[in-house]
């Protein structure tokens, strides 16, 4: 039986931390569906389509990784896709409160769904998409934070 995991998130934009978590998750499952959440309440820098395109470029070399988007509940998306596992990255204790709440609520909505938390490589622990956006907006170097294609997309977005 193929074990499928969903790795959901905003990915605005995908960072090296996200990439690290996806690759680590392949030690646990056969396929990972990286799923960009279309969240109308957030004002993103990149559109959902742009984020899917960036993620697809980053993971183009790996057939075990699929990139897509979803709207509605994650629990419903996971059920439809036959995924029994949700992957989430945990960087610091401060992430835990929100993440555990979400994991318990997703289990309430879909009892067969297990959330697995993975810790990124130490040197990527400080990364977040919001910091990357801010650094790029202020003309800083994001080369240590994102793949070159994502850095180029940030440059373009900020008119450079
Ligand atoms: O990268 P983020 O912004 O921390 O990801 C949050 C995300 C997209 C995983 C979460 O907001 C989500 O699952 N959204 C889909 C809607 C949903 O299922 N909400 C209830 C969660 S218990």
Backbone and ligand atoms as CSV (ligand in chain L), in Angstrom:
chain,resi,resn,atom,element,x,y,z
A,1,UNK,N,N,0.837,-1.205,0.000
A,1,UNK,CA,C,0.000,0.000,0.000
A,1,UNK,C,C,0.873,1.257,0.000
A,2,UNK,N,N,0.521,2.196,-0.849
A,2,UNK,CA,C,1.299,3.433,-0.931
A,2,UNK,C,C,0.930,4.359,0.229
A,3,UNK,N,N,1.932,4.752,0.990
A,3,UNK,CA,C,1.674,5.697,2.093
A,3,UNK,C,C,1.811,7.120,1.559
A,4,UNK,N,N,0.731,7.875,1.718
A,4,UNK,CA,C,0.708,9.244,1.181
A,4,UNK,C,C,0.601,10.236,2.332
A,5,UNK,N,N,1.433,11.274,2.272
A,5,UNK,CA,C,1.353,12.366,3.251
A,5,UNK,C,C,1.008,13.658,2.545
A,6,UNK,N,N,0.292,14.509,3.250
A,6,UNK,CA,C,0.068,15.870,2.768
A,6,UNK,C,C,0.939,16.800,3.589
A,7,UNK,N,N,1.635,17.695,2.898
A,7,UNK,CA,C,2.399,18.744,3.587
A,7,UNK,C,C,1.742,20.070,3.207
A,8,UNK,N,N,0.848,20.551,4.070
A,8,UNK,CA,C,0.114,21.774,3.727
A,8,UNK,C,C,0.814,23.019,4.233
A,9,UNK,N,N,0.519,24.146,3.603
A,9,UNK,CA,C,1.072,25.395,4.105
A,9,UNK,C,C,0.737,26.540,3.193
A,10,UNK,N,N,1.223,27.718,3.600
A,10,UNK,CA,C,1.037,28.906,2.774
A,10,UNK,C,C,2.145,29.003,1.724
A,11,UNK,N,N,3.353,28.660,2.115
A,11,UNK,CA,C,4.510,28.648,1.198
A,11,UNK,C,C,4.619,29.962,0.424
A,12,UNK,N,N,4.640,31.062,1.154
A,12,UNK,CA,C,4.612,32.397,0.511
A,12,UNK,C,C,5.886,33.168,0.819
A,13,UNK,N,N,7.044,32.784,0.285
A,13,UNK,CA,C,7.271,31.691,-0.657
A,13,UNK,C,C,7.878,30.479,0.048
A,14,UNK,N,N,8.082,29.392,-0.735
A,14,UNK,CA,C,8.764,28.207,-0.215
A,14,UNK,C,C,10.198,28.576,0.176
A,15,UNK,N,N,10.621,28.106,1.357
A,15,UNK,CA,C,11.993,28.373,1.826
A,15,UNK,C,C,12.798,27.071,1.821
A,16,UNK,N,N,14.089,27.198,2.086
A,16,UNK,CA,C,14.932,26.001,2.189
A,16,UNK,C,C,14.481,25.143,3.373
A,17,UNK,N,N,13.871,25.772,4.383
A,17,UNK,CA,C,13.326,25.019,5.521
A,17,UNK,C,C,12.190,24.105,5.084
A,18,UNK,N,N,11.278,24.628,4.265
A,18,UNK,CA,C,10.191,23.796,3.723
A,18,UNK,C,C,10.781,22.640,2.894
A,19,UNK,N,N,11.745,22.982,2.048
A,19,UNK,CA,C,12.341,21.951,1.185
A,19,UNK,C,C,12.943,20.830,2.026
A,20,UNK,N,N,13.616,21.227,3.099
A,20,UNK,CA,C,14.250,20.261,3.998
A,20,UNK,C,C,13.201,19.335,4.623
A,21,UNK,N,N,12.084,19.913,5.052
A,21,UNK,CA,C,11.023,19.113,5.681
A,21,UNK,C,C,10.427,18.119,4.670
A,22,UNK,N,N,10.199,18.576,3.445
A,22,UNK,CA,C,9.629,17.672,2.428
A,22,UNK,C,C,10.565,16.493,2.192
A,23,UNK,N,N,11.849,16.764,2.040
A,23,UNK,CA,C,12.790,15.683,1.744
A,23,UNK,C,C,12.917,14.735,2.934
A,24,UNK,N,N,12.890,15.270,4.152
A,24,UNK,CA,C,12.926,14.401,5.335
A,24,UNK,C,C,11.682,13.514,5.406
A,25,UNK,N,N,10.538,14.046,4.998
A,25,UNK,CA,C,9.295,13.274,5.123
A,25,UNK,C,C,9.302,12.050,4.211
A,26,UNK,N,N,10.128,12.079,3.156
A,26,UNK,CA,C,10.184,10.936,2.241
A,26,UNK,C,C,10.832,9.713,2.884
A,27,UNK,N,N,11.438,9.888,4.057
A,27,UNK,CA,C,11.949,8.731,4.804
A,27,UNK,C,C,10.800,7.981,5.482
A,28,UNK,N,N,9.636,8.632,5.574
A,28,UNK,CA,C,8.511,8.052,6.319
A,28,UNK,C,C,7.386,7.571,5.424
A,29,UNK,N,N,7.231,8.193,4.253
A,29,UNK,CA,C,6.107,7.860,3.369
A,29,UNK,C,C,6.616,7.676,1.941
A,30,UNK,N,N,5.717,7.159,1.076
A,30,UNK,CA,C,6.106,6.919,-0.319
A,30,UNK,C,C,5.899,8.143,-1.199
A,31,UNK,N,N,4.885,8.921,-0.862
A,31,UNK,CA,C,4.536,10.093,-1.674
A,31,UNK,C,C,4.189,11.259,-0.769
A,32,UNK,N,N,4.615,12.438,-1.165
A,32,UNK,CA,C,4.228,13.637,-0.423
A,32,UNK,C,C,3.492,14.582,-1.367
A,33,UNK,N,N,2.322,15.004,-0.944
A,33,UNK,CA,C,1.567,16.002,-1.698
A,33,UNK,C,C,1.783,17.337,-0.988
A,34,UNK,N,N,2.548,18.206,-1.622
A,34,UNK,CA,C,2.768,19.546,-1.071
A,34,UNK,C,C,1.585,20.396,-1.507
A,35,UNK,N,N,0.808,20.872,-0.530
A,35,UNK,CA,C,-0.489,21.476,-0.850
A,35,UNK,C,C,-0.531,22.928,-0.371
A,36,UNK,N,N,-0.633,23.827,-1.335
A,36,UNK,CA,C,-0.725,25.259,-1.028
A,36,UNK,C,C,-2.163,25.582,-0.663
A,37,UNK,N,N,-2.350,26.104,0.534
A,37,UNK,CA,C,-3.707,26.443,0.979
A,37,UNK,C,C,-4.116,27.788,0.389
A,38,UNK,N,N,-5.258,27.785,-0.250
A,38,UNK,CA,C,-5.813,29.046,-0.760
A,38,UNK,C,C,-6.604,29.673,0.376
A,39,UNK,N,N,-5.981,30.624,1.067
A,39,UNK,CA,C,-6.613,31.222,2.249
A,39,UNK,C,C,-7.042,32.656,1.940
A,40,UNK,N,N,-8.345,32.848,1.699
A,40,UNK,CA,C,-8.813,34.176,1.283
A,40,UNK,C,C,-8.610,35.255,2.351
A,41,UNK,N,N,-8.406,34.845,3.618
A,41,UNK,CA,C,-8.266,35.865,4.673
A,41,UNK,C,C,-6.842,36.427,4.746
A,42,UNK,N,N,-5.902,35.790,4.055
A,42,UNK,CA,C,-4.518,36.290,4.067
A,42,UNK,C,C,-4.243,37.069,2.784
A,43,UNK,N,N,-3.425,38.097,2.891
A,43,UNK,CA,C,-3.024,38.878,1.710
A,43,UNK,C,C,-1.613,38.428,1.324
A,44,UNK,N,N,-1.496,37.456,0.412
A,44,UNK,CA,C,-0.177,36.895,0.131
A,44,UNK,C,C,0.657,37.771,-0.805
A,45,UNK,N,N,1.968,37.551,-0.771
A,45,UNK,CA,C,2.849,38.228,-1.739
A,45,UNK,C,C,2.693,37.556,-3.106
A,46,UNK,N,N,2.736,36.221,-3.120
A,46,UNK,CA,C,2.593,35.456,-4.366
A,46,UNK,C,C,1.185,34.854,-4.428
A,47,UNK,N,N,0.608,34.846,-5.624
A,47,UNK,CA,C,-0.701,34.211,-5.799
A,47,UNK,C,C,-0.554,32.698,-5.588
A,48,UNK,N,N,-1.680,32.033,-5.410
A,48,UNK,CA,C,-1.631,30.576,-5.239
A,48,UNK,C,C,-0.932,29.930,-6.437
A,49,UNK,N,N,-1.283,30.371,-7.642
A,49,UNK,CA,C,-0.672,29.791,-8.849
A,49,UNK,C,C,0.837,30.032,-8.872
A,50,UNK,N,N,1.250,31.229,-8.484
A,50,UNK,CA,C,2.694,31.521,-8.455
A,50,UNK,C,C,3.404,30.625,-7.439
A,51,UNK,N,N,2.768,30.429,-6.291
A,51,UNK,CA,C,3.392,29.579,-5.267
A,51,UNK,C,C,3.493,28.128,-5.721
A,52,UNK,N,N,2.444,27.651,-6.404
A,52,UNK,CA,C,2.479,26.280,-6.934
A,52,UNK,C,C,3.593,26.161,-7.976
A,53,UNK,N,N,3.731,27.187,-8.823
A,53,UNK,CA,C,4.773,27.158,-9.863
A,53,UNK,C,C,6.171,27.133,-9.228
A,54,UNK,N,N,6.369,27.960,-8.201
A,54,UNK,CA,C,7.675,27.989,-7.535
A,54,UNK,C,C,7.985,26.640,-6.891
A,55,UNK,N,N,7.002,26.077,-6.193
A,55,UNK,CA,C,7.204,24.772,-5.543
A,55,UNK,C,C,7.449,23.683,-6.582
A,56,UNK,N,N,6.709,23.729,-7.692
A,56,UNK,CA,C,6.870,22.709,-8.728
A,56,UNK,C,C,8.279,22.755,-9.307
A,57,UNK,N,N,8.809,23.967,-9.460
A,57,UNK,CA,C,10.177,24.096,-9.967
A,57,UNK,C,C,11.193,23.522,-8.995
A,58,UNK,N,N,11.001,23.802,-7.728
A,58,UNK,CA,C,11.934,23.359,-6.694
A,58,UNK,C,C,11.964,21.825,-6.583
A,59,UNK,N,N,10.792,21.192,-6.759
A,59,UNK,CA,C,10.714,19.735,-6.569
A,59,UNK,C,C,10.595,18.977,-7.895
A,60,UNK,N,N,10.945,19.639,-8.992
A,60,UNK,CA,C,10.741,19.035,-10.319
A,60,UNK,C,C,11.494,17.723,-10.490
A,61,UNK,N,N,12.582,17.543,-9.749
A,61,UNK,CA,C,13.433,16.368,-9.961
A,61,UNK,C,C,12.967,15.140,-9.185
A,62,UNK,N,N,11.881,15.213,-8.445
A,62,UNK,CA,C,11.499,14.093,-7.584
A,62,UNK,C,C,10.063,13.637,-7.844
A,63,UNK,N,N,9.945,12.419,-8.382
A,63,UNK,CA,C,8.613,11.907,-8.745
A,63,UNK,C,C,7.751,11.559,-7.538
A,64,UNK,N,N,8.368,11.462,-6.378
A,64,UNK,CA,C,7.589,11.138,-5.164
A,64,UNK,C,C,6.868,12.369,-4.606
A,65,UNK,N,N,7.212,13.544,-5.163
A,65,UNK,CA,C,6.649,14.785,-4.629
A,65,UNK,C,C,5.697,15.395,-5.654
A,66,UNK,N,N,4.466,15.631,-5.215
A,66,UNK,CA,C,3.471,16.298,-6.067
A,66,UNK,C,C,3.165,17.661,-5.452
A,67,UNK,N,N,2.971,18.634,-6.296
A,67,UNK,CA,C,2.618,19.975,-5.798
A,67,UNK,C,C,1.244,20.349,-6.325
A,68,UNK,N,N,0.398,20.823,-5.431
A,68,UNK,CA,C,-0.937,21.238,-5.845
A,68,UNK,C,C,-1.451,22.302,-4.882
A,69,UNK,N,N,-2.681,22.739,-5.088
A,69,UNK,CA,C,-3.298,23.682,-4.144
A,69,UNK,C,C,-4.639,23.113,-3.708
A,70,UNK,N,N,-5.158,23.649,-2.631
A,70,UNK,CA,C,-6.486,23.220,-2.187
A,70,UNK,C,C,-7.195,24.383,-1.508
A,71,UNK,N,N,-8.527,24.346,-1.566
A,71,UNK,CA,C,-9.254,25.274,-0.701
A,71,UNK,C,C,-10.212,24.437,0.139
A,72,UNK,N,N,-10.778,25.036,1.154
A,72,UNK,CA,C,-11.588,24.258,2.087
A,72,UNK,C,C,-10.719,23.658,3.167
A,73,UNK,N,N,-11.268,22.644,3.826
A,73,UNK,CA,C,-10.581,22.064,4.985
A,73,UNK,C,C,-9.465,21.113,4.572
A,74,UNK,N,N,-8.366,21.197,5.296
A,74,UNK,CA,C,-7.260,20.266,5.078
A,74,UNK,C,C,-7.721,18.824,5.302
A,75,UNK,N,N,-8.528,18.602,6.344
A,75,UNK,CA,C,-8.982,17.241,6.654
A,75,UNK,C,C,-9.738,16.649,5.460
A,76,UNK,N,N,-10.569,17.457,4.806
A,76,UNK,CA,C,-11.329,16.974,3.642
A,76,UNK,C,C,-10.396,16.684,2.466
A,77,UNK,N,N,-9.425,17.597,2.279
A,77,UNK,CA,C,-8.467,17.402,1.189
A,77,UNK,C,C,-7.682,16.095,1.403
A,78,UNK,N,N,-7.220,15.882,2.647
A,78,UNK,CA,C,-6.436,14.673,2.944
A,78,UNK,C,C,-7.275,13.419,2.707
A,79,UNK,N,N,-8.530,13.450,3.102
A,79,UNK,CA,C,-9.405,12.283,2.923
A,79,UNK,C,C,-9.578,11.967,1.443
A,80,UNK,N,N,-9.857,13.016,0.661
A,80,UNK,CA,C,-10.077,12.828,-0.780
A,80,UNK,C,C,-8.818,12.286,-1.456
A,81,UNK,N,N,-7.656,12.749,-0.993
A,81,UNK,CA,C,-6.407,12.322,-1.614
A,81,UNK,C,C,-5.878,11.002,-1.046
A,82,UNK,N,N,-6.584,10.415,-0.100
A,82,UNK,CA,C,-6.154,9.136,0.470
A,82,UNK,C,C,-4.907,9.247,1.323
A,83,UNK,N,N,-4.707,10.429,1.910
A,83,UNK,CA,C,-3.512,10.637,2.752
A,83,UNK,C,C,-3.852,10.334,4.211
A,84,UNK,N,N,-3.003,9.569,4.860
A,84,UNK,CA,C,-3.215,9.236,6.270
A,84,UNK,C,C,-2.349,10.055,7.193
A,85,UNK,N,N,-1.477,10.871,6.609
A,85,UNK,CA,C,-0.498,11.621,7.408
A,85,UNK,C,C,-0.457,13.072,6.943
A,86,UNK,N,N,-0.407,13.975,7.927
A,86,UNK,CA,C,-0.120,15.383,7.654
A,86,UNK,C,C,1.266,15.665,8.193
A,87,UNK,N,N,2.103,16.254,7.393
A,87,UNK,CA,C,3.446,16.651,7.828
A,87,UNK,C,C,3.428,18.134,8.171
A,88,UNK,N,N,3.995,18.476,9.312
A,88,UNK,CA,C,4.197,19.885,9.651
A,88,UNK,C,C,5.600,20.023,10.230
A,89,UNK,N,N,6.223,21.146,9.944
A,89,UNK,CA,C,7.557,21.425,10.505
A,89,UNK,C,C,7.408,22.133,11.842
A,90,UNK,N,N,8.261,21.771,12.785
A,90,UNK,CA,C,8.296,22.460,14.087
A,90,UNK,C,C,9.686,23.052,14.249
A,91,UNK,N,N,9.734,24.384,14.381
A,91,UNK,CA,C,11.035,25.032,14.518
A,91,UNK,C,C,11.374,25.318,15.969
A,92,UNK,N,N,10.392,25.798,16.703
A,92,UNK,CA,C,10.641,26.213,18.082
A,92,UNK,C,C,9.431,25.863,18.931
A,93,UNK,N,N,9.611,25.936,20.228
A,93,UNK,CA,C,8.497,25.635,21.142
A,93,UNK,C,C,7.309,26.538,20.844
A,94,UNK,N,N,7.618,27.766,20.407
A,94,UNK,CA,C,6.538,28.722,20.130
A,94,UNK,C,C,5.614,28.237,19.012
A,95,UNK,N,N,6.098,27.386,18.128
A,95,UNK,CA,C,5.239,26.823,17.071
A,95,UNK,C,C,4.225,25.841,17.649
A,96,UNK,N,N,4.562,25.272,18.810
A,96,UNK,CA,C,3.843,24.071,19.244
A,96,UNK,C,C,2.377,24.308,19.575
A,97,UNK,N,N,2.080,25.440,20.200
A,97,UNK,CA,C,0.714,25.664,20.664
A,97,UNK,C,C,-0.280,25.636,19.493
A,98,UNK,N,N,0.026,26.412,18.471
A,98,UNK,CA,C,-0.821,26.478,17.281
A,98,UNK,C,C,-0.857,25.126,16.572
A,99,UNK,N,N,0.305,24.504,16.470
A,99,UNK,CA,C,0.400,23.246,15.722
A,99,UNK,C,C,-0.359,22.115,16.417
A,100,UNK,N,N,-0.264,22.040,17.741
A,100,UNK,CA,C,-0.952,20.955,18.443
A,100,UNK,C,C,-2.463,21.163,18.376
A,101,UNK,N,N,-2.886,22.421,18.450
A,101,UNK,CA,C,-4.311,22.730,18.342
A,101,UNK,C,C,-4.841,22.286,16.970
A,102,UNK,N,N,-4.064,22.617,15.936
A,102,UNK,CA,C,-4.476,22.267,14.573
A,102,UNK,C,C,-4.506,20.735,14.399
A,103,UNK,N,N,-3.490,20.056,14.946
A,103,UNK,CA,C,-3.423,18.594,14.817
A,103,UNK,C,C,-4.622,17.943,15.496
A,104,UNK,N,N,-4.977,18.438,16.683
A,104,UNK,CA,C,-6.113,17.845,17.408
A,104,UNK,C,C,-7.428,18.129,16.695
A,105,UNK,N,N,-7.551,19.328,16.143
A,105,UNK,CA,C,-8.776,19.663,15.423
A,105,UNK,C,C,-8.885,18.843,14.134
A,106,UNK,N,N,-7.777,18.668,13.443
A,106,UNK,CA,C,-7.805,17.841,12.228
A,106,UNK,C,C,-8.162,16.391,12.563
A,107,UNK,N,N,-7.698,15.913,13.715
A,107,UNK,CA,C,-8.048,14.542,14.130
A,107,UNK,C,C,-9.537,14.435,14.452
A,108,UNK,N,N,-10.075,15.517,15.016
A,108,UNK,CA,C,-11.511,15.561,15.312
A,108,UNK,C,C,-12.307,15.432,14.013
A,109,UNK,N,N,-11.821,16.148,12.976
A,109,UNK,CA,C,-12.520,16.186,11.697
A,109,UNK,C,C,-12.312,14.905,10.892
A,110,UNK,N,N,-11.177,14.254,11.118
A,110,UNK,CA,C,-10.814,13.069,10.332
A,110,UNK,C,C,-9.957,12.171,11.234
A,111,UNK,N,N,-10.605,11.293,12.012
A,111,UNK,CA,C,-9.905,10.553,13.068
A,111,UNK,C,C,-8.745,9.683,12.575
A,112,UNK,N,N,-8.775,9.280,11.305
A,112,UNK,CA,C,-7.696,8.410,10.805
A,112,UNK,C,C,-6.453,9.211,10.404
A,113,UNK,N,N,-6.532,10.511,10.503
A,113,UNK,CA,C,-5.422,11.361,10.050
A,113,UNK,C,C,-4.429,11.611,11.196
A,114,UNK,N,N,-3.183,11.225,10.982
A,114,UNK,CA,C,-2.138,11.468,11.986
A,114,UNK,C,C,-1.283,12.650,11.547
A,115,UNK,N,N,-0.988,13.544,12.477
A,115,UNK,CA,C,-0.061,14.639,12.176
A,115,UNK,C,C,1.319,14.262,12.680
A,116,UNK,N,N,2.294,14.393,11.811
A,116,UNK,CA,C,3.692,14.088,12.165
A,116,UNK,C,C,4.486,15.383,12.088
A,117,UNK,N,N,5.142,15.726,13.184
A,117,UNK,CA,C,5.957,16.945,13.224
A,117,UNK,C,C,7.411,16.593,12.938
A,118,UNK,N,N,8.001,17.314,12.033
A,118,UNK,CA,C,9.418,17.106,11.724
A,118,UNK,C,C,10.196,18.379,12.040
A,119,UNK,N,N,11.409,18.190,12.500
A,119,UNK,CA,C,12.274,19.316,12.856
A,119,UNK,C,C,13.266,19.530,11.715
A,120,UNK,N,N,13.394,20.759,11.236
A,120,UNK,CA,C,14.329,20.990,10.123
A,120,UNK,C,C,15.782,20.930,10.578
A,121,UNK,N,N,16.689,20.944,9.626
A,121,UNK,CA,C,18.118,21.021,9.938
A,121,UNK,C,C,18.370,22.265,10.793
A,122,UNK,N,N,19.302,22.144,11.712
A,122,UNK,CA,C,19.559,23.225,12.681
A,122,UNK,C,C,19.800,24.566,11.989
A,123,UNK,N,N,20.589,24.555,10.901
A,123,UNK,CA,C,20.944,25.821,10.264
A,123,UNK,C,C,19.770,26.453,9.498
A,124,UNK,N,N,18.625,25.734,9.438
A,124,UNK,CA,C,17.449,26.292,8.760
A,124,UNK,C,C,16.339,26.653,9.747
A,125,UNK,N,N,16.623,26.456,11.028
A,125,UNK,CA,C,15.580,26.598,12.047
A,125,UNK,C,C,15.071,28.026,12.178
A,126,UNK,N,N,15.899,28.996,11.872
A,126,UNK,CA,C,15.527,30.408,12.043
A,126,UNK,C,C,14.694,30.944,10.881
A,127,UNK,N,N,14.512,30.134,9.843
A,127,UNK,CA,C,13.856,30.628,8.622
A,127,UNK,C,C,12.341,30.694,8.741
A,128,UNK,N,N,11.776,31.711,8.128
A,128,UNK,CA,C,10.315,31.736,7.955
A,128,UNK,C,C,10.022,32.504,6.669
A,129,UNK,N,N,8.896,32.199,6.051
A,129,UNK,CA,C,8.523,32.906,4.822
A,129,UNK,C,C,8.346,34.397,5.085
A,130,UNK,N,N,7.803,34.744,6.245
A,130,UNK,CA,C,7.556,36.174,6.517
A,130,UNK,C,C,8.880,36.939,6.618
A,131,UNK,N,N,9.899,36.328,7.248
A,131,UNK,CA,C,11.207,37.011,7.300
A,131,UNK,C,C,11.810,37.132,5.906
A,132,UNK,N,N,11.663,36.067,5.124
A,132,UNK,CA,C,12.192,36.092,3.754
A,132,UNK,C,C,11.533,37.222,2.950
A,133,UNK,N,N,10.226,37.348,3.086
A,133,UNK,CA,C,9.522,38.425,2.361
A,133,UNK,C,C,10.045,39.794,2.790
A,134,UNK,N,N,10.226,39.958,4.102
A,134,UNK,CA,C,10.671,41.256,4.606
A,134,UNK,C,C,12.091,41.580,4.133
A,135,UNK,N,N,12.973,40.593,4.205
A,135,UNK,CA,C,14.364,40.819,3.780
A,135,UNK,C,C,14.397,41.177,2.285
A,136,UNK,N,N,13.621,40.415,1.494
A,136,UNK,CA,C,13.606,40.678,0.050
A,136,UNK,C,C,13.027,42.056,-0.244
A,137,UNK,N,N,11.977,42.408,0.479
A,137,UNK,CA,C,11.335,43.727,0.263
A,137,UNK,C,C,12.316,44.851,0.557
A,138,UNK,N,N,13.180,44.624,1.559
A,138,UNK,CA,C,14.138,45.661,1.956
A,138,UNK,C,C,15.477,45.492,1.243
A,139,UNK,N,N,15.445,44.733,0.145
A,139,UNK,CA,C,16.602,44.617,-0.733
A,139,UNK,C,C,17.757,43.812,-0.129
A,140,UNK,N,N,17.462,42.950,0.853
A,140,UNK,CA,C,18.511,42.113,1.449
A,140,UNK,C,C,18.741,40.846,0.642
A,141,UNK,N,N,19.803,40.140,0.989
A,141,UNK,CA,C,20.182,38.922,0.266
A,141,UNK,C,C,19.469,37.717,0.886
A,142,UNK,N,N,18.612,37.064,0.119
A,142,UNK,CA,C,17.898,35.896,0.637
A,142,UNK,C,C,18.506,34.589,0.116
A,143,UNK,N,N,19.711,34.683,-0.402
A,143,UNK,CA,C,20.376,33.529,-1.014
A,143,UNK,C,C,20.557,32.346,-0.068
A,144,UNK,N,N,20.661,32.607,1.233
A,144,UNK,CA,C,20.846,31.514,2.202
A,144,UNK,C,C,19.507,30.960,2.682
A,145,UNK,N,N,18.423,31.538,2.195
A,145,UNK,CA,C,17.093,31.188,2.724
A,145,UNK,C,C,16.213,30.452,1.723
A,146,UNK,N,N,16.422,30.707,0.439
A,146,UNK,CA,C,15.540,30.141,-0.593
A,146,UNK,C,C,16.366,29.652,-1.778
A,147,UNK,N,N,15.753,28.809,-2.598
A,147,UNK,CA,C,16.410,28.344,-3.829
A,147,UNK,C,C,16.579,29.515,-4.797
A,148,UNK,N,N,17.562,29.401,-5.721
A,148,UNK,CA,C,17.806,30.499,-6.662
A,148,UNK,C,C,16.565,30.917,-7.455
A,149,UNK,N,N,15.739,29.959,-7.846
A,149,UNK,CA,C,14.542,30.313,-8.631
A,149,UNK,C,C,13.573,31.156,-7.799
A,150,UNK,N,N,13.520,30.873,-6.509
A,150,UNK,CA,C,12.636,31.642,-5.619
A,150,UNK,C,C,13.221,33.038,-5.379
A,151,UNK,N,N,14.550,33.102,-5.217
A,151,UNK,CA,C,15.204,34.411,-5.057
A,151,UNK,C,C,14.947,35.274,-6.293
A,152,UNK,N,N,15.018,34.652,-7.464
A,152,UNK,CA,C,14.771,35.401,-8.711
A,152,UNK,C,C,13.327,35.891,-8.765
A,153,UNK,N,N,12.399,35.056,-8.317
A,153,UNK,CA,C,10.977,35.453,-8.318
A,153,UNK,C,C,10.747,36.611,-7.338
A,154,UNK,N,N,11.456,36.588,-6.211
A,154,UNK,CA,C,11.332,37.695,-5.240
A,154,UNK,C,C,11.887,38.985,-5.842
A,155,UNK,N,N,13.033,38.880,-6.503
A,155,UNK,CA,C,13.614,40.061,-7.164
A,155,UNK,C,C,12.623,40.664,-8.147
A,156,UNK,N,N,12.012,39.784,-8.942
A,156,UNK,CA,C,11.058,40.254,-9.954
A,156,UNK,C,C,9.854,40.910,-9.272
A,157,UNK,N,N,9.361,40.256,-8.221
A,157,UNK,CA,C,8.191,40.775,-7.511
A,157,UNK,C,C,8.446,42.184,-6.973
A,158,UNK,N,N,9.699,42.418,-6.516
A,158,UNK,CA,C,10.017,43.725,-5.965
A,158,UNK,C,C,10.670,44.647,-6.992
A,159,UNK,N,N,10.496,44.299,-8.278
A,159,UNK,CA,C,10.889,45.198,-9.359
A,159,UNK,C,C,12.383,45.338,-9.556
A,160,UNK,N,N,13.143,44.291,-9.272
A,160,UNK,CA,C,14.593,44.379,-9.498
A,160,UNK,C,C,15.004,43.481,-10.655
L,1,LIG,O1,O,2.042,27.735,6.406
L,1,LIG,P1,P,0.892,28.001,7.341
L,1,LIG,O2,O,0.262,29.340,7.026
L,1,LIG,O3,O,1.292,27.864,8.785
L,1,LIG,O4,O,-0.206,26.858,7.048
L,1,LIG,C1,C,-1.422,26.815,7.740
L,1,LIG,C2,C,-2.369,25.799,7.073
L,1,LIG,C3,C,-2.539,26.142,5.607
L,1,LIG,C4,C,-1.793,24.399,7.187
L,1,LIG,C5,C,-3.749,25.853,7.799
L,1,LIG,O5,O,-4.206,27.173,7.841
L,1,LIG,C6,C,-4.796,24.983,7.111
L,1,LIG,O6,O,-4.786,23.787,7.253
L,1,LIG,N1,N,-5.705,25.614,6.336
L,1,LIG,C7,C,-6.750,24.927,5.612
L,1,LIG,C8,C,-8.124,25.194,6.252
L,1,LIG,C9,C,-8.346,24.289,7.453
L,1,LIG,O7,O,-8.394,23.086,7.364
L,1,LIG,N2,N,-8.490,24.927,8.633
L,1,LIG,C10,C,-8.702,24.226,9.886
L,1,LIG,C11,C,-7.394,23.729,10.473
L,1,LIG,S1,S,-7.659,22.809,11.936
